[in-house]
Amino acid sequence: MKLATMFHLLGAVVWVGGMFFAYLALRPAAAQLLQPPQRLPLWCATLARFFNWVWAAVVLVLGSGFYMMSVIAGTGRIPVYVHAMLYIGLMMTLIFAYVFFSPFPALKRAVAAQDWPEAGTALNHIRIAVAVNLFLGLVNVVVATAGAM
């Protein structure tokens, strides 16, 4: 169980921490310092790398989470906060899948074509989804820590 908890936390730190950094540090700095022809390729390359890590985080978080739920289920009732964490995590995964399979490919195509307005639109869709996922991820941290008290 301790190993599963470690994998779970590592996945959550990578995913939520990466969103926190991207949204609250990189995004404002890139917007302040770079014009669209430099900023949008930077985002495209950054997200391509980060999304590989998010896929690994999703596997770690969901895999370890389902394992821990099965262990808890064997001891009795699963606490409500664990169900809440599961549903929030599944929503986050669906939002990430939407970003990965819809606006992210649009961003890559627009950047390759140097269509900066279209790339900006795609990046804005990603920005909104990341804001929602970051909020959900932080809520999940609160649920996990408050529920476990």
C-alpha positions as CSV (number, residue, x, y, z in Angstrom):
1,M,0.0,0.0,0.0
2,K,2.9,2.4,0.8
3,L,4.3,1.9,-2.7
4,A,0.9,2.6,-4.3
5,T,0.6,5.7,-2.2
6,M,4.0,6.9,-3.3
7,F,3.2,6.3,-7.0
8,H,-0.1,8.1,-6.5
9,L,1.5,11.1,-5.0
10,L,4.3,11.2,-7.6
11,G,1.7,11.2,-10.4
12,A,-0.4,13.9,-8.7
13,V,2.7,16.1,-8.1
14,V,3.8,15.9,-11.7
15,W,0.3,16.6,-13.1
16,V,-1.0,19.2,-10.7
17,G,2.4,20.8,-10.2
18,G,3.1,21.0,-13.9
19,M,-0.3,22.7,-14.5
20,F,0.4,25.1,-11.6
21,F,3.8,26.0,-13.1
22,A,2.5,26.4,-16.7
23,Y,-0.6,28.4,-15.8
24,L,0.8,30.7,-13.1
25,A,4.5,31.1,-14.0
26,L,5.2,30.2,-17.7
27,R,2.0,31.6,-19.2
28,P,2.3,35.2,-17.8
29,A,6.0,35.3,-18.5
30,A,5.6,34.1,-22.1
31,A,2.7,36.5,-22.7
32,Q,4.8,39.4,-21.3
33,L,8.0,38.7,-23.1
34,L,7.2,36.9,-26.4
35,Q,5.2,37.8,-29.5
36,P,2.9,35.1,-31.0
37,P,5.5,33.8,-33.5
38,Q,7.8,32.9,-30.6
39,R,5.2,32.3,-27.9
40,L,3.0,29.8,-29.7
41,P,5.8,27.4,-30.9
42,L,7.2,27.5,-27.3
43,W,3.8,26.4,-26.0
44,C,3.4,23.7,-28.6
45,A,6.8,22.3,-27.8
46,T,6.4,22.6,-24.0
47,L,2.9,21.0,-24.1
48,A,4.2,18.1,-26.2
49,R,6.8,17.3,-23.6
50,F,4.5,17.9,-20.6
51,F,1.7,15.8,-22.1
52,N,3.9,12.8,-22.2
53,W,4.5,13.2,-18.5
54,V,0.7,13.7,-17.9
55,W,-0.1,10.4,-19.6
56,A,2.4,8.7,-17.3
57,A,0.9,10.6,-14.3
58,V,-2.6,9.5,-15.4
59,V,-1.5,5.8,-15.5
60,L,0.2,6.2,-12.1
61,V,-2.7,8.0,-10.4
62,L,-5.5,5.9,-11.7
63,G,-3.6,2.6,-11.5
64,S,-2.5,3.2,-7.9
65,G,-5.8,4.7,-7.0
66,F,-7.8,1.7,-8.2
67,Y,-5.4,-0.6,-6.4
68,M,-5.7,1.3,-3.1
69,M,-9.5,1.3,-3.5
70,S,-9.5,-2.4,-3.9
71,V,-7.4,-2.8,-0.8
72,I,-9.7,-0.5,1.2
73,A,-12.8,-2.3,-0.2
74,G,-11.4,-5.5,1.2
75,T,-11.4,-4.0,4.7
76,G,-14.9,-2.6,4.6
77,R,-16.7,0.5,3.3
78,I,-14.8,2.9,1.0
79,P,-14.9,6.4,2.6
80,V,-16.9,9.1,0.8
81,Y,-13.8,11.2,0.3
82,V,-12.1,8.4,-1.6
83,H,-15.1,8.3,-4.0
84,A,-14.9,12.1,-4.4
85,M,-11.2,11.8,-5.3
86,L,-12.0,9.1,-7.8
87,Y,-14.7,11.2,-9.5
88,I,-12.7,14.3,-9.6
89,G,-9.7,12.4,-11.0
90,L,-11.9,10.9,-13.7
91,M,-13.2,14.3,-14.6
92,M,-9.6,15.6,-14.8
93,T,-8.6,12.7,-17.0
94,L,-11.5,13.3,-19.4
95,I,-10.6,17.0,-19.6
96,F,-7.0,16.1,-20.3
97,A,-8.1,13.7,-23.0
98,Y,-10.2,16.4,-24.6
99,V,-7.2,18.8,-24.6
100,F,-4.9,16.2,-26.0
101,F,-7.1,15.0,-28.8
102,S,-8.9,18.2,-29.8
103,P,-7.3,21.7,-29.2
104,F,-3.7,20.4,-28.9
105,P,-3.7,18.9,-32.4
106,A,-5.3,22.1,-33.7
107,L,-2.5,24.1,-32.0
108,K,0.2,21.9,-33.6
109,R,-1.4,22.3,-37.0
110,A,-1.8,26.0,-36.7
111,V,1.8,26.5,-35.4
112,A,3.1,24.4,-38.3
113,A,1.2,26.6,-40.8
114,Q,2.2,29.7,-38.9
115,D,-1.4,30.6,-38.5
116,W,-1.0,32.6,-35.3
117,P,-4.7,33.6,-34.8
118,E,-5.8,30.0,-35.1
119,A,-3.0,28.8,-32.9
120,G,-4.0,31.5,-30.3
121,T,-7.6,30.3,-30.4
122,A,-6.5,26.7,-29.8
123,L,-4.1,27.7,-27.0
124,N,-7.0,29.6,-25.4
125,H,-9.1,26.5,-25.4
126,I,-6.2,24.7,-23.7
127,R,-5.7,27.5,-21.2
128,I,-9.4,27.3,-20.1
129,A,-9.3,23.5,-19.7
130,V,-6.0,23.7,-17.8
131,A,-7.5,26.3,-15.5
132,V,-10.4,24.0,-14.7
133,N,-8.1,21.0,-14.3
134,L,-5.8,22.9,-12.0
135,F,-8.8,23.9,-9.9
136,L,-10.0,20.3,-9.7
137,G,-6.5,19.0,-8.9
138,L,-6.1,21.4,-6.0
139,V,-9.6,20.5,-4.8
140,N,-8.6,16.9,-4.9
141,V,-5.5,17.6,-2.8
142,V,-7.8,19.3,-0.2
143,V,-10.3,16.4,-0.3
144,A,-7.5,13.9,0.1
145,T,-5.8,15.6,3.0
146,A,-9.0,16.7,4.8
147,G,-10.7,13.4,4.3
148,A,-7.8,11.4,5.6
149,M,-7.7,13.4,8.9
